[in-house]
């Protein structure tokens, strides 16, 4: 086999698919649409790891922003892949590896350096269990995507808090620290318990509404209020960043029981419909 360079050829879907050989035996060129989502994924990993470095340097505000940027980029790569029709097996594997870094390892280390180290071994155990729970959550998500027997209506719900939301939630003690709470040993013990709670929510069977059923169209009368609402939230986020993030976390936590209630109502309704159709 002839080696044409120091790197192996890029094969988005494995040997023999997008890397098919032409008449001259050379691999054909790869369309940019297959590469672009992977570039975004790599940039997300860079942002997450940079957040960890900034945390070790004591620049916690920048560290949190980098972790949130990593989460944003990680959420964009899949959407960009679907938009440009550049989805591939290689991209899916890269995205899974990036998720554990950006949503598991990076937030856990930032939180540990900020406050959990004050709790000693308990703080490290909490950070460790959170990162592991995030990995388990992502593995379960990948497996459940292949489950064809799941009722269609349940597709509107996540099983457990999704990993991006977990990273957003677990950083709440950092937001509160920026609002004036001193990260002492007593606070670190409370944060350790909170971190374990978030880890439990990740691997739990709690149904969390995903919002996928909202659809791509909205009523005409709601367009302007929606635009104004988004502008207001972004303005608040830019002006009162840590307060807005804190209120957003509290609102999400308050939404979880409501999500469970919606799931139970739908489960009862679909069970009745199934009985009537028999």
C-alpha positions in Angstrom: 0.0 0.0 0.0 1.4 3.4 -1.0 1.5 6.0 1.7 0.9 9.5 0.2 1.4 11.6 3.3 2.0 11.6 7.1 -1.8 11.5 7.8 -4.3 8.8 7.0 -7.1 9.8 4.5 -10.2 11.3 6.0 -13.1 8.8 5.6 -16.3 10.4 7.0 -18.3 7.1 7.1 -15.4 4.6 7.2 -13.5 2.8 4.5 -15.4 2.3 1.3 -18.1 5.0 1.7 -17.2 8.7 1.2 -13.6 7.6 0.6 -14.3 5.6 -2.6 -11.5 5.4 -5.0 -11.7 6.7 -8.5 -10.3 5.1 -11.7 -6.8 6.2 -10.9 -6.9 4.4 -7.4 -6.7 7.7 -5.5 -9.2 8.8 -2.9 -11.6 11.4 -4.3 -11.8 14.9 -2.6 -14.0 15.3 0.5 -16.7 18.0 0.3 -16.2 20.9 2.7 -19.6 20.2 4.2 -18.3 17.0 5.8 -15.4 18.9 7.3 -17.1 22.1 8.6 -19.1 20.4 11.5 -15.9 18.6 12.7 -14.1 22.0 12.8 -16.8 23.4 15.0 -16.6 20.3 17.3 -12.8 20.7 17.6 -13.3 24.4 18.4 -15.8 23.4 21.1 -13.2 21.1 22.7 -10.6 23.9 22.6 -13.0 26.3 24.3 -13.8 23.8 27.0 -10.1 22.9 27.7 -9.2 26.6 27.7 -11.9 27.2 30.3 -10.1 24.6 32.5 -6.8 26.4 32.0 -8.4 29.8 32.9 -9.9 28.3 36.0 -6.4 27.1 37.2 -5.1 30.6 36.5 -7.9 32.0 38.8 -9.7 33.8 35.9 -13.0 32.2 36.8 -15.3 34.6 35.0 -13.5 33.9 31.7 -13.4 30.2 32.5 -17.2 30.0 32.9 -17.8 32.0 29.7 -15.4 29.6 27.8 -17.3 26.6 29.1 -20.6 28.1 28.1 -19.1 28.9 24.7 -18.0 25.3 24.4 -21.6 24.2 25.1 -22.9 26.6 22.5 -20.5 25.4 19.8 -21.1 21.8 20.7 -24.8 22.4 20.2 -24.2 24.0 16.8 -22.1 21.4 15.2 -24.9 18.8 14.8 -27.3 21.5 13.6 -24.8 22.7 11.0 -24.2 19.1 9.9 -27.9 18.6 9.3 -28.3 22.0 7.6 -25.5 21.4 5.1 -26.2 17.6 4.9 -22.7 16.9 6.2 -23.5 14.3 8.9 -21.1 11.4 9.1 -20.1 8.5 11.4 -16.8 10.3 12.0 -18.6 13.5 13.1 -20.9 11.5 15.4 -18.0 9.9 17.2 -16.2 13.2 17.5 -19.3 14.9 18.9 -19.7 12.2 21.5 -16.1 12.6 22.6 -16.5 16.4 22.7 -19.6 16.1 24.8 -17.8 14.3 27.7 -15.1 17.0 27.7 -17.4 20.1 27.4 -20.3 19.0 29.5 -18.6 16.6 32.0 -14.8 17.2 32.6 -14.6 20.9 32.0 -17.5 22.0 34.3 -16.4 19.6 37.0 -12.8 20.9 37.0 -13.9 24.5 36.9 -16.2 24.0 39.8 -13.6 22.0 41.7 -10.9 24.7 41.4 -13.5 27.4 42.3 -15.0 25.9 45.4 -15.1 22.1 45.7 -11.4 21.9 46.7 -12.4 23.6 50.0 -14.4 20.5 50.8 -11.4 18.2 50.5 -12.0 14.7 49.4 -15.8 15.2 49.4 -15.5 17.9 46.8 -13.3 15.8 44.6 -15.7 12.8 44.9 -18.6 15.1 43.9 -16.7 16.4 40.9 -15.6 12.9 39.9 -19.1 11.5 40.2 -20.6 14.3 38.2 -18.1 13.8 35.3 -18.8 10.0 35.3 -22.6 10.6 35.5 -22.3 12.9 32.5 -20.5 10.1 30.5 -23.1 7.6 31.5 -25.9 10.0 30.5 -24.3 10.5 27.0 -23.8 6.8 26.5 -27.4 6.1 27.4 -28.6 8.8 25.0 -26.6 7.3 22.1 -28.1 3.8 22.9 -31.6 5.1 23.2 -31.4 6.7 19.8 -31.3 3.2 18.3 -34.4 2.1 20.2 -37.1 1.8 17.6 -39.7 0.3 20.0 -40.1 3.5 22.0 -43.5 5.1 21.6 -43.4 8.2 19.4 -44.8 10.6 21.9 -42.0 9.8 24.3 -39.6 11.2 21.7 -40.5 14.7 22.9 -38.8 13.9 26.3 -35.3 13.3 27.4 -34.7 10.6 29.9 -32.9 12.5 32.7 -31.5 16.0 32.4 -29.5 16.4 29.2 -25.8 16.8 29.4 -25.7 20.4 28.2 -28.3 21.4 30.8 -26.3 19.5 33.4 -23.2 21.6 32.7 -25.4 24.7 32.9 -26.9 23.7 36.2 -23.7 22.4 37.9 -22.0 25.8 37.5 -24.7 27.6 39.6 -22.4 27.8 42.7 -19.9 29.7 40.5 -22.6 32.2 39.4 -23.5 32.7 43.0 -19.9 33.2 43.9 -19.7 36.1 41.5 -22.8 37.6 43.1 -20.9 37.8 46.5 -21.1 34.4 48.2 -17.8 33.5 49.7 -16.5 30.0 48.7 -15.5 28.8 52.1 -15.5 25.2 53.5 -19.1 25.3 54.6 -20.3 26.6 51.3 -18.1 23.9 49.6 -19.9 21.1 51.5 -23.3 22.4 50.4 -22.0 22.7 46.8 -20.7 19.1 47.0 -24.2 17.9 47.8 -25.7 20.1 45.0 -23.2 18.6 42.5 -24.2 15.1 43.5 -27.8 16.1 43.0 -27.1 17.3 39.5 -25.2 14.1 38.8 -28.3 12.1 40.0 -30.5 14.2 37.7 -28.3 13.3 34.7 -28.6 9.5 35.2 -32.1 9.5 36.6 -35.2 8.4 34.6 -36.8 11.8 35.1 -38.7 12.8 31.9 -37.5 16.2 30.8 -39.5 17.9 28.0 -37.1 18.6 25.1 -39.1 21.2 23.2 -38.8 19.3 20.0 -42.5 19.4 19.4 -42.7 23.1 19.2 -42.1 22.9 15.5 -40.4 25.3 13.1 -43.5 27.6 12.6 -45.0 30.0 15.1 -48.3 31.9 15.0 -48.1 35.4 13.3 -49.3 37.1 16.5 -46.4 35.7 18.5 -43.5 36.7 16.2 -42.9 40.2 17.6 -43.3 39.1 21.3 -40.8 36.3 20.6 -38.3 38.7 19.1 -38.7 41.2 22.0 -38.4 38.4 24.5 -35.1 37.1 23.0 -33.7 40.6 22.8 -34.7 41.3 26.4 -33.0 38.0 27.6 -29.8 38.7 25.6 -29.7 42.2 27.0 -30.1 41.0 30.5 -27.5 38.3 29.9 -25.0 40.9 28.7 -25.8 43.4 31.4 -26.5 41.3 34.5 -24.7 38.1 33.4 -24.4 36.2 36.6 -27.8 37.2 38.0 -29.5 36.2 34.7 -27.7 32.8 34.7 -28.7 32.2 38.3 -32.3 33.0 37.6 -32.2 30.8 34.5 -30.9 27.9 36.5 -33.6 28.3 39.2 -36.3 28.6 36.4 -35.0 25.3 34.8 -35.0 23.5 38.2 -38.6 24.7 38.8 -39.6 23.5 35.4 -38.5 19.9 36.0 -41.5 18.9 38.2 -43.8 20.5 35.6 -42.2 18.4 32.9 -42.8 15.3 35.0 -46.4 16.3 35.4 -46.8 16.7 31.6 -45.2 13.3 31.0 -47.6 11.6 33.4 -50.7 13.2 31.8 -49.6 12.2 28.3 -48.8 8.6 29.5 -52.3 8.3 31.0 -53.9 9.7 27.9 -52.0 7.4 25.5 -52.7 4.4 27.7 -56.4 5.1 27.5 -56.2 5.5 23.7 -54.4 2.2 23.5 -57.0 0.4 25.5 -59.8 1.9 23.4 -58.2 0.9 20.2 -58.0 -2.8 21.3 
